[in-house]
Amino acid sequence: MPEAILTLNAGSSSIKFALYECPAGARRLVSRGAIEGIGAAPTFTALATDGTVLEDKHWATGTHLDHEDLLEPLLTWVTSHLGEENLVAVGHRIVHGGSDFHSPTRIDDTVLAALEKLVPLAPLHQPHNIAAVKAIGSLRPGLPQVACFDTAFHHDMPAVATRLALPRIYAEEGVRRYGFHGLSYEYLIARLRELSPGLADGRVIAAHLGNGASLCAMRNGRSIDTTMGFSTLDGLVMGTRCGSIDPGALLYLQQADGLRAADVERVLYHESGLLGVSGISHDMRILQASEDPHAREAIELFVYRLVKHVGALASVLGGLDALIFSAGIGEHSAGVRAAVCERLAWLGIECDTAANTRHDSLISTSRSPVRVFVMATDEEAMIAEHTARAMSTLSS
Ligand code: ADP
């Protein structure tokens, strides 16, 4: 059996994983899966690349398991699948690298302490990422772990794109724009480079439209600006997050409605976005199937905000050569893509309706000066690649 790398993406209610074999410098996905229902009725599922179920474990409703309890069966399964010696590293998606972590980093006690200091910058995500690192460290001491940061791709955005117009003292304590979804954007621009190196060096906007959603403007394959900023709340309307909001509205909620910081956090992260506006669901599929006018309004706002931010980023880029739709909504919702392209006709975008309906990888017409792509993203592949590279750099 060749050496293998496990990737982990640990959140509050799920831990997604992927397992790659790495024969002679290559990488081959062997399994993907997830531990889901954390805190409710946990399940552990591992699938082969053809969808065959390799492992399917369920715990009783109400079973409380921490990250170590949940990752132990995963590691046991990996070991039984691969053999004891073959797992050579675990790569983690870490949401926040702050101002200091610009590239994938082997985790030791010093790095772990630095990651913990960043918890206040991403209080809803970073603690779960760190819990997974600690759990692996405790279950398999000595197994190398590599941190791959969602912020890293944006670290060399022009300084002006990182600033918030607050008194300077706050920037000194890290209150600045960072950007997220970096592993996804790095993957997408690499795929575009395979299709067309010239376009990848041009003016590109990628739209990662999952439950979390953001845009990234790239030139020469590097992030120039992005819609998420200090936190993962900024920018687009998301499943349950508000996106850009007038800060005055937050002051009002606190002063007039008496909401405490924790209440505001709950509203902004969990009760807003598509869910908040529709009052029905955070799920685009459910909203698209609904006749309820509030579902229509939520989709309308989602598209409107998306178009508005594409316009802003196209201004930053001085025009647009390629637009990439990705993640759940971007890959699968022909309706959202058509509505966005229609409203961006002024940029020269011309959508090929038949190609869009078929979910082709290229959905612009041959006349369209802006090429429009539909691409699956693969953050796990990026984590595996970074982890393998970090390990080979360390061993050479
Ligand atoms: P996450 O950010 O959790 O990884 P995904 O990338 O899976 O999220 O995207 C989830 C979103 O994609 C949901 O809003 C879901 O409704 C939407 N989605 C998935 N499939 C479709 C589809 N066929 N049509 C429209 N929306 C879809």
Residues whose N, C-alpha, C, O or C-beta is under 5 A from the ligand:
A	BS01	ADP	L209 G210 N211 G212 H282 D283 M284 R285 A327 G328 I329 H332 S333
